[in-house]
Amino acid sequence: MSQICRFTPTASRDIERIIDYIADTNSYDAAEHLLNKINEKCRRLANFPSMGRNRDELAPSLRSFPVDSYLNLFLYTQFYSLNQNYLQ
């Protein structure tokens, strides 16, 4: 059974700001592409929650998973933790 992937309020705000920035500085299509990648990775992580890298050095039970790069300069990474019924 797959987990449910949900964003914290802080993560939602961060994603919105990143998408707005890319839409303003690059294009709406590029922003939409990244948003689709984020959602795709969430679905994948919901099915295979242990495939991300363990990041206990940052916080207990924290994991990370790369999403995409922007202009080959920035690597967007999702950070998440596993709870009983969902990924956060």
ABEGO torsion letter per residue (X at the ends): XBBBBBBBAAAAAAAAAAAAAAAAABBAAAAAAAAAAAAAAAAAAAABAAABBBAAAABBGBBBBBABBBGGABBBBBBBBBBAABBX
